[in-house]
């Protein structure tokens, strides 16, 4: 498989990880900032909706579990929780904003 295809498979796997307080996937919420294959390792930079998110550890654990399900044997994954840029509702997919009842003025 190509690196581009691998990244899409990874993104699709991460769609199975939900923020339990919001009930939407971390991908659709815009929490996944970066997915990259570099130097034989998978790097994922992601954030939470708030630095005080009480479910952060569980969300990261769930993400690792989904990655384990799809990654080839021997490919190591590293998830980094980052706080820059700060998450805003504008980062959600349009479909997610509509489902959660956010409009464009709310998302800014």
C-alpha distance (Angstrom), angle and dihedral (degrees) to the residues before:
residue distance angle dihedral
X1 . . .
X2 3.76 . .
X3 3.81 123.2 .
X4 3.82 90.1 -112.0
X5 3.80 91.2 54.3
X6 3.80 91.3 46.5
X7 3.80 90.6 54.2
X8 3.80 91.4 51.5
X9 3.82 90.5 49.5
X10 3.80 88.2 50.8
X11 3.80 92.6 47.7
X12 3.81 89.8 49.9
X13 3.82 90.7 50.5
X14 3.80 90.8 50.7
X15 3.81 89.2 53.9
X16 3.82 85.0 73.0
X17 3.81 89.7 63.9
X18 3.79 112.1 88.1
X19 3.75 132.8 -168.2
X20 3.82 95.5 -123.2
X21 3.79 94.1 -151.3
X22 3.81 92.5 55.7
X23 3.79 101.3 28.3
X24 3.80 96.4 -134.3
X25 3.79 132.3 109.6
X26 3.78 119.4 -94.1
X27 3.81 88.8 -122.7
X28 3.81 94.5 53.1
X29 3.79 90.6 44.7
X30 3.81 89.0 56.4
X31 3.79 93.4 -119.6
X32 3.82 94.1 130.1
X33 3.79 106.4 81.1
X34 3.80 102.5 170.7
X35 3.79 139.3 14.6
X36 3.78 114.4 -178.3
X37 3.77 138.9 161.4
X38 3.80 106.9 -144.0
X39 3.78 130.8 162.5
X40 3.79 92.4 -10.4
X41 3.81 93.6 -53.9
X42 3.79 132.9 101.8
X43 3.79 113.5 -127.1
X44 3.77 122.5 -165.5
X45 3.78 123.1 -176.6
X46 3.75 113.6 -166.3
X47 3.76 139.5 156.7
X48 3.77 139.8 -156.5
X49 3.78 128.5 -118.8
X50 3.82 87.3 -108.0
X51 3.81 135.5 9.3
X52 3.81 85.6 -124.1
X53 3.81 93.0 57.5
X54 3.81 104.7 143.3
X55 3.80 92.0 -159.0
X56 3.81 97.0 53.7
X57 3.80 95.9 108.0
X58 3.78 92.4 48.4
X59 3.82 92.0 48.5
X60 3.82 91.4 51.8
X61 3.82 90.9 47.1
X62 3.81 90.1 50.6
X63 3.81 90.0 49.6
X64 3.81 91.5 52.5
X65 3.82 89.7 49.4
X66 3.82 91.8 52.9
X67 3.80 91.5 46.4
X68 3.79 91.1 51.1
X69 3.79 88.2 55.3
X70 3.83 94.2 57.4
X71 3.79 107.8 25.6
X72 3.78 119.9 99.1
X73 3.79 115.7 -110.1
X74 3.77 111.3 -84.1
X75 3.81 97.0 23.3
X76 3.79 107.9 121.3
X77 3.80 121.3 -149.8
X78 3.78 127.2 -152.6
X79 3.80 120.4 -167.8
X80 3.77 115.9 -162.8
X81 3.79 119.8 -167.5
X82 3.80 107.0 -145.0
X83 3.79 132.1 -177.6
X84 3.81 100.6 -157.5
X85 2.88 120.8 115.3
X86 3.78 94.2 27.7
X87 3.79 112.8 -124.6
X88 3.79 118.2 -107.5
X89 3.81 131.0 178.5
X90 3.81 87.6 -107.8
X91 3.83 86.9 74.1
X92 3.81 92.0 65.8
X93 3.77 119.5 101.3
X94 3.79 113.7 -100.6
X95 3.80 90.5 -112.7
X96 3.81 91.1 52.3
X97 3.81 92.6 48.6
X98 3.81 90.4 51.4
X99 3.81 93.1 46.8
X100 3.80 91.4 50.3
X101 3.79 93.1 44.5
X102 3.81 98.8 -112.2
X103 3.78 116.8 145.2
X104 3.80 127.3 -161.3
X105 3.79 93.1 -92.1
X106 3.80 90.8 52.3
X107 3.82 92.6 48.9
X108 3.80 96.6 57.3
